[in-house]
Each structure stands twice: as C-alpha cells, then as structure tokens.
Amino acid sequence: MDLLEALANRRSVRSYTDTKVDKVIIEKLFVAATQAPSAMNSQPWAYAVIQDAAILKEYSDRSKQFLLNSLDRVPQLNKYKAAFENPDFNIFYNAQSLVIIFAKSEGLHNAEDCCLAAQNLMLTAHSLGLGTCWIGFARPFLNLSEVKEELGIPADYEAVAPIIVGYPQVNPPAVPKKSPEILFWK
C-alpha cells in the first residue's frame, strides 16, 4: 500500500473483533511512530499500552463519569450526555488495545510532535490491516494525577493521543472530504 492510498483509505474504526493485537505488532507501530519529525529533534514521546479488558472497561466507565461531571464546565460535551449515561457505551468501542502517546510536558512543541507520531502510528496500523481511532474523550481522564499514578506514568508527562487499535469487524466506507480551504497564497 502506498502512502497516498493509505491517506485516502484510512478511517476511524469503531467496531473490532475479539482478536488481541500481538505485542510484536504494537512494537512495530511504535517504531513507525518514532520516525515522526519533532521540533529540535526532541523526540518527546513515550508510550503506554492497556490490553487488560477489565481495566479498559473500568477506564471507560470512569472516563464517562468524569465527562458527565464536566458538563457544567465544558458545555460542548452536552450533546454527548446520553452516550455518557448509557452503561452499554464503551468509549474504547470494545477494542482489545489502547495505545497512549504521552509527551514530556516541559517542551514547547511536544504535544504537536506527539500528534505527528500518532499519525505515523495510525497509518502504519492501517497498512498492517489494523483499525485505529483517536479517543479524545479519554484524554482529560488519562491526565488526572490519580490515573497517571495508577498507571505508573511520571507526573511530568501528559497524555496527548489515546488511540484504540484492533482488527476491524467492518472497514468503514470513505466519507467525502472537503476541498482544501486556502486562506493565503501570494
């Protein structure tokens, strides 16, 4: 699969099989992710993986509760209230793996660098027949000091990219993309 094909066909997957992604494959994803450019070659990323189904379920439930408790402070979340209240809704879509890309918090462009690494990871996963989906809803919860402590994540690291990885049950169809909006060209 060439790069342009991967860019055109990669989709966020929200339906997975029960097959666990092998450690060797996830390590390949990390190798690809670390090929991303970074400001001043800082390479500020670090990774964590959760494949324990009980922990994923618990963190989904706790994330939903955290988000429900945040509705007053973040009114944009109100349109998702019914989903957060639904006990059957799993924010990780029952994927077998959650990969989290963390950034060292002291760098000037570390979060952006980790986003570049995340794109490499997701494109590589797609090329290997895996599905991915960036789970933004998990990020605030994963950055709570108590959660970082539970996971053994140093306090000076910030969760930037929580990405579920798994074998897709269905490959979502392509959705039309907008034409580029060019604001300036001289």
C-alpha positions in Angstrom: 0.0 0.0 0.0 1.5 3.3 -0.9 1.2 6.4 1.2 -1.4 8.2 -0.9 -3.6 5.1 -0.8 -3.2 4.8 2.9 -4.1 8.5 3.4 -7.2 8.2 1.2 -8.5 4.9 2.7 -7.6 5.1 6.5 -10.8 5.5 8.6 -11.6 5.7 12.2 -12.7 2.3 13.2 -15.3 1.8 16.0 -16.1 -1.9 15.7 -13.5 -4.5 16.4 -13.1 -8.3 16.6 -12.1 -10.0 19.8 -8.6 -10.8 18.5 -5.9 -9.2 20.6 -3.1 -7.3 18.7 0.2 -9.1 19.3 2.9 -7.3 21.2 5.3 -7.6 18.3 2.8 -5.7 16.0 2.3 -2.9 18.6 6.1 -2.6 18.8 6.2 -2.1 15.0 3.7 0.7 15.4 6.0 2.3 18.0 9.0 2.1 15.6 6.9 3.8 12.9 5.6 6.4 15.3 9.1 7.3 16.4 10.1 8.1 12.8 8.0 11.3 13.0 9.7 14.6 12.9 10.0 16.6 16.1 11.0 20.1 17.0 14.7 20.3 17.5 14.8 16.5 17.2 13.5 16.4 20.8 11.6 13.1 20.3 9.4 13.9 23.3 7.1 10.8 23.1 6.6 7.9 25.4 4.0 5.1 25.1 1.7 3.1 27.3 -0.5 0.1 26.3 -3.5 -1.2 28.0 -4.8 -4.6 26.8 -6.4 -5.8 30.0 -10.2 -5.9 29.3 -11.2 -5.2 32.9 -9.0 -2.1 33.0 -10.3 -0.8 29.7 -13.9 -1.3 30.9 -13.2 0.4 34.2 -11.4 3.3 32.5 -14.3 3.7 30.0 -16.8 3.9 32.9 -14.6 6.3 34.9 -14.0 8.5 31.8 -17.7 8.8 31.1 -18.4 9.7 34.7 -15.6 12.3 34.6 -17.1 13.8 31.4 -20.6 13.9 32.9 -19.1 15.7 35.9 -17.6 18.2 33.5 -20.8 19.2 31.6 -21.1 22.5 33.5 -17.5 23.5 32.7 -17.5 22.2 29.1 -20.9 22.9 27.6 -19.8 21.4 24.2 -20.0 18.0 25.9 -23.8 18.2 26.5 -24.6 16.8 23.1 -22.9 13.5 24.2 -24.6 13.3 27.6 -26.9 10.5 26.5 -23.9 8.4 25.3 -22.0 9.1 28.6 -25.0 8.0 30.6 -25.5 4.8 28.6 -24.0 1.9 30.5 -23.5 -0.1 27.3 -21.5 2.7 25.6 -17.8 2.0 25.8 -15.6 4.9 24.8 -13.0 2.5 23.6 -15.5 0.7 21.4 -14.5 -2.7 23.0 -11.2 -2.6 21.2 -8.6 -5.0 22.5 -5.8 -2.4 22.8 -5.5 1.2 23.9 -2.2 2.8 23.0 -1.5 6.2 24.6 1.2 8.5 23.4 2.5 10.7 26.2 4.5 13.9 25.8 7.1 15.3 28.2 5.3 18.4 29.5 8.3 20.8 29.6 8.8 21.1 25.8 7.5 23.9 23.7 6.1 21.8 20.8 5.9 18.4 22.4 2.1 17.8 22.0 2.3 18.7 18.3 5.3 16.3 17.9 3.3 13.5 19.5 0.4 14.2 17.1 2.8 13.6 14.2 3.9 10.4 15.9 0.2 9.4 16.3 -0.4 9.9 12.5 2.5 7.6 11.7 1.2 5.0 14.1 -2.3 5.1 12.7 -1.2 5.0 9.0 1.2 2.1 9.8 -1.6 0.2 11.6 -3.8 0.7 8.6 -1.1 -0.7 6.3 -1.0 -3.8 8.5 -4.7 -4.4 8.3 -5.5 -2.9 11.7 -8.1 -0.3 12.6 -7.5 2.7 14.9 -9.5 5.5 16.4 -8.2 8.5 18.3 -10.3 8.7 21.5 -10.3 12.3 22.6 -12.9 11.7 25.3 -10.3 9.7 27.2 -7.6 12.3 27.3 -8.8 14.5 30.2 -9.3 11.4 32.4 -5.9 9.9 31.5 -4.3 13.2 32.5 -5.7 13.1 36.1 -2.9 12.8 38.6 -4.5 9.8 40.2 -4.9 7.9 36.9 -1.3 8.6 35.9 -0.2 7.3 39.3 -2.3 4.2 38.9 -0.6 3.6 35.5 2.9 4.4 36.8 3.2 7.4 34.4 5.5 10.2 35.7 3.7 13.4 36.7 5.6 15.4 34.1 4.1 13.5 31.2 0.8 14.4 29.5 -1.4 12.0 27.6 -1.7 13.5 24.1 -3.1 10.7 21.9 -5.2 7.9 23.3 -5.6 5.6 20.3 -7.5 2.3 20.2 -6.0 -0.4 18.0 -7.5 -3.6 16.8 -8.8 -5.8 14.0 -11.8 -4.2 12.4 -15.1 -6.0 12.2 -16.0 -3.7 9.3 -14.0 -1.3 7.3 -15.9 1.9 7.3 -16.6 3.5 3.9 -14.8 6.6 2.8 -16.6 9.8 3.5 -16.3 12.8 1.2 -13.6 15.2 2.3 -13.9 19.0 1.9 -11.7 20.7 -0.6 -8.7 22.5 1.0 -9.6 25.9 2.3 -6.7 28.1 1.3 -6.6 31.3 3.3 -3.5 32.8 1.8 -1.3 32.3 -1.3 0.9 35.1 -2.7 
